[in-house]
Amino acid sequence: MADGGGPGRVTLSGVGLAALLLILILASLYFFVVQPYWFPVLASVHGGRIDSLFGTVLVVSGVVFIIVQGMLGFFVARYGQSGNERASYWHDNPKAEAFLLISTAVILTVLVFMGQRVWASIYFVDAPADALVVQVTGEQFQWNFHYPGPDGAFGRTDPAMITAANYIGLDRSDPPAKDDIVVLGEMHVPSGRAVRVRLRSKDVIHSFFLPNLRVKQDAVPLRNRLRRTVRPCTLSNEGDFDHRRFAGELQQVAPAKSCRAVR
């Protein structure tokens, strides 16, 4: 049941606040349409699903944002006070409350299932048999990349053997380790081939972040079984990236493409 009178007069302050809300809406639409700040160039197969999900969530939340702010601006401008009105309010409105509750629950449920589907398609799918396996070890302040040699087997590592020259403690006396390759700061992967990454950390938590591949995973100490699988796209152009914040580099082979691994 409503108490109070009807609409009041339009006031200058109400129109001003409504105009500010309109400017806020238009500015938000500008950044959404023009996209001056957006994701870096996509360089992985699975990244398209992530971008699509992000776009869906952005559109849904953007529509709700515009509706809410537009209604707020309308009511501020339309129902201004003249000084002698009583405030209008509703004790309850079961139909409106049920509609808002159910519609919100339906939208969120759909988004959750969409997100779970994308998550499962990336995290719960086994790597192909021909995937390149790379052991990645993070430490302050660098990334170490360990590749198996032609034999396809990784050599044994021992923390007691870590030195300034042996970053991961690779035991060269172990036969499989004799042809292993350890690279500091650069990760080389074949273009168009799936890559399986085994993440490790020597000290603290490090964030293995490849924005162009849409990959971000923390390397946690004492958790050496953490694995991620990505499939880089075949790329032909270089692209423009900010080098200042990065502690490592990802190089795609044939054709060459430079992405970045961020600490």
C-alpha positions in Angstrom: 0.0 0.0 0.0 1.4 3.4 -1.0 1.5 6.4 1.4 1.9 10.0 0.4 1.2 12.0 -2.7 2.1 11.8 -6.4 4.9 13.2 -8.4 6.4 16.5 -7.3 7.8 19.3 -9.4 10.9 19.0 -11.5 13.7 20.7 -9.7 17.1 22.0 -10.9 19.0 19.8 -8.5 17.1 16.8 -9.7 17.7 17.5 -13.3 21.4 18.1 -12.6 21.8 14.8 -10.8 19.9 13.0 -13.5 22.2 14.6 -16.1 25.2 13.3 -14.2 23.8 9.8 -14.2 23.1 10.1 -18.0 26.8 11.2 -18.5 27.9 8.1 -16.4 25.8 5.8 -18.6 27.1 7.4 -21.9 30.7 7.2 -20.6 30.2 3.5 -19.8 28.8 2.8 -23.2 31.7 4.6 -24.9 34.3 2.4 -23.2 32.2 -0.7 -24.0 31.8 0.2 -27.7 35.2 1.8 -28.4 37.2 -0.6 -26.2 40.3 1.5 -25.6 41.3 -0.9 -22.8 40.7 -4.5 -23.7 42.2 -7.9 -23.7 45.5 -8.4 -25.5 45.5 -10.3 -28.9 44.2 -13.8 -28.5 46.8 -16.5 -29.0 45.2 -19.7 -27.9 42.4 -22.1 -29.0 40.6 -22.2 -25.6 40.9 -18.4 -25.1 37.9 -17.8 -27.4 35.6 -19.5 -25.0 36.8 -17.3 -22.1 36.4 -14.2 -24.2 32.9 -15.2 -25.2 31.9 -15.9 -21.6 33.3 -12.6 -20.5 31.4 -10.8 -23.2 28.2 -12.4 -22.2 28.6 -11.5 -18.5 29.6 -7.9 -19.6 26.5 -7.5 -21.7 24.1 -8.8 -19.0 25.6 -6.7 -16.3 25.8 -3.7 -18.6 22.1 -3.9 -19.5 21.2 -4.1 -15.8 23.5 -1.2 -15.0 21.9 1.0 -17.7 18.3 0.1 -16.6 19.0 0.8 -12.9 20.9 4.0 -13.5 18.3 5.2 -16.0 15.4 4.6 -13.6 17.3 6.3 -10.8 17.9 9.3 -13.0 14.3 9.4 -14.1 12.9 9.2 -10.5 15.3 11.9 -9.3 14.3 14.3 -12.1 10.5 13.4 -12.1 9.8 13.2 -8.4 11.5 16.3 -7.1 10.2 17.8 -3.9 8.7 21.3 -3.4 8.9 21.3 0.4 5.5 20.2 1.6 5.0 16.6 0.2 5.1 13.4 2.1 7.5 10.7 1.0 5.8 7.9 -1.0 6.8 4.3 -0.2 5.4 0.8 -0.3 5.1 -1.5 2.7 5.5 -4.5 0.4 4.8 -5.7 -3.1 4.9 -9.5 -3.2 4.6 -9.7 -7.0 7.4 -7.3 -7.7 9.7 -8.9 -5.1 9.0 -12.4 -6.5 9.7 -11.2 -10.0 13.0 -9.6 -9.1 14.1 -12.6 -7.0 13.2 -15.2 -9.6 14.6 -13.3 -12.6 17.9 -12.6 -10.8 18.2 -16.2 -9.7 17.5 -17.5 -13.3 20.1 -15.1 -14.8 22.8 -16.0 -12.2 22.1 -19.7 -12.5 22.5 -19.6 -16.3 25.8 -17.6 -16.0 27.1 -20.1 -13.4 26.4 -23.1 -15.6 27.9 -21.3 -18.6 31.0 -20.6 -16.6 31.2 -24.1 -15.3 31.0 -25.5 -18.8 33.9 -23.3 -20.0 35.9 -24.2 -16.8 35.4 -27.9 -17.3 36.3 -27.7 -21.0 39.7 -26.2 -20.0 40.6 -27.8 -16.7 39.1 -31.2 -16.9 40.2 -32.3 -20.3 43.3 -34.5 -20.7 46.2 -33.2 -22.8 46.7 -34.7 -26.2 49.2 -37.5 -26.5 51.5 -35.3 -28.6 51.4 -32.4 -26.2 54.8 -30.8 -25.4 55.4 -31.1 -21.6 57.3 -28.3 -19.9 58.2 -28.1 -16.3 58.0 -24.5 -15.1 59.6 -23.4 -11.8 59.0 -20.0 -10.3 61.3 -18.2 -7.9 62.2 -14.7 -7.0 62.7 -13.1 -9.4 62.6 -15.3 -12.4 61.0 -18.3 -14.2 62.9 -21.5 -15.1 61.8 -23.7 -18.0 62.8 -27.3 -18.1 62.4 -29.3 -21.3 63.0 -33.0 -21.9 65.6 -33.9 -24.6 65.1 -36.2 -27.6 64.4 -39.1 -25.3 61.2 -37.4 -24.1 62.0 -38.1 -20.4 62.8 -35.6 -17.7 65.9 -36.0 -15.6 65.8 -36.2 -11.8 65.9 -33.0 -9.8 67.1 -32.6 -6.3 66.6 -29.4 -4.2 70.0 -30.1 -2.5 71.7 -29.6 -5.9 70.3 -26.1 -6.5 73.1 -23.6 -7.1 73.6 -20.2 -8.8 74.3 -22.1 -12.0 71.8 -25.0 -11.5 68.5 -23.2 -11.0 66.3 -26.2 -10.6 68.7 -28.7 -9.1 68.9 -31.0 -12.2 71.0 -34.1 -11.6 73.1 -34.4 -14.7 74.4 -37.8 -13.6 70.9 -39.2 -14.2 70.8 -40.6 -17.7 67.5 -39.0 -18.8 68.9 -35.6 -17.7 71.9 -35.6 -20.0 69.9 -34.2 -22.9 67.5 -32.0 -20.9 67.3 -28.3 -21.7 66.9 -25.7 -19.0 66.1 -22.1 -20.1 66.0 -19.0 -17.9 63.4 -16.4 -18.5 62.1 -17.7 -21.9 59.6 -20.3 -22.7 59.7 -21.7 -26.2 56.6 -23.5 -27.5 55.6 -24.8 -31.0 52.9 -22.8 -32.7 49.6 -24.8 -33.1 50.7 -27.6 -30.7 49.2 -28.3 -27.3 51.5 -27.5 -24.4 51.2 -29.2 -21.0 52.7 -27.1 -18.2 53.8 -28.5 -14.8 54.0 -25.7 -12.4 56.4 -25.6 -9.4 57.6 -22.9 -7.0 61.0 -22.8 -5.1 60.0 -20.2 -2.5 56.7 -18.3 -2.5 53.5 -18.2 -4.5 54.1 -17.1 -8.1 51.5 -16.2 -10.7 52.1 -17.9 -14.1 50.2 -15.4 -16.3 50.0 -15.6 -20.1 47.4 -12.9 -20.9 47.5 -13.6 -24.7 46.8 -17.3 -24.0 44.2 -16.5 -21.4 46.1 -18.5 -18.8 46.6 -17.6 -15.2 47.6 -20.1 -12.6 49.4 -19.8 -9.2 52.5 -21.9 -8.6 52.3 -22.9 -4.9 55.2 -24.3 -2.9 55.0 -28.0 -2.1 52.3 -28.5 -4.8 54.3 -30.0 -7.7 51.3 -31.8 -9.3 49.6 -28.7 -10.6 49.2 -28.9 -14.4 47.7 -26.7 -17.1 47.2 -27.5 -20.8 47.1 -24.8 -23.5 47.1 -24.9 -27.2 48.7 -21.8 -28.8 47.2 -20.6 -32.1 49.2 -20.2 -35.3 50.1 -16.6 -35.4 51.7 -14.5 -38.2 52.0 -11.0 -36.8 54.0 -9.6 -34.0 51.6 -7.5 -31.9 52.4 -4.7 -29.4 53.0 -5.6 -25.7 54.1 -3.8 -22.6 57.5 -5.2 -21.5 57.9 -3.3 -18.2 56.0 -5.6 -15.8 57.2 -9.0 -17.0 59.6 -11.4 -15.5 59.6 -13.9 -18.4 58.9 -14.3 -22.0 57.0 -16.8 -24.1 58.2 -17.4 -27.7 56.2 -19.3 -30.3 58.2 -21.1 -32.9 57.3 -21.0 -36.6 56.0 -18.5 -37.0 57.5 -16.4 -34.2 55.2 -14.7 -31.7 56.1 -13.0 -28.5 53.7 -13.1 -25.6 54.7 -12.6 -22.0 54.7 -14.5 -18.7 53.9 -12.2 -15.8 55.0 -12.6 -12.2 
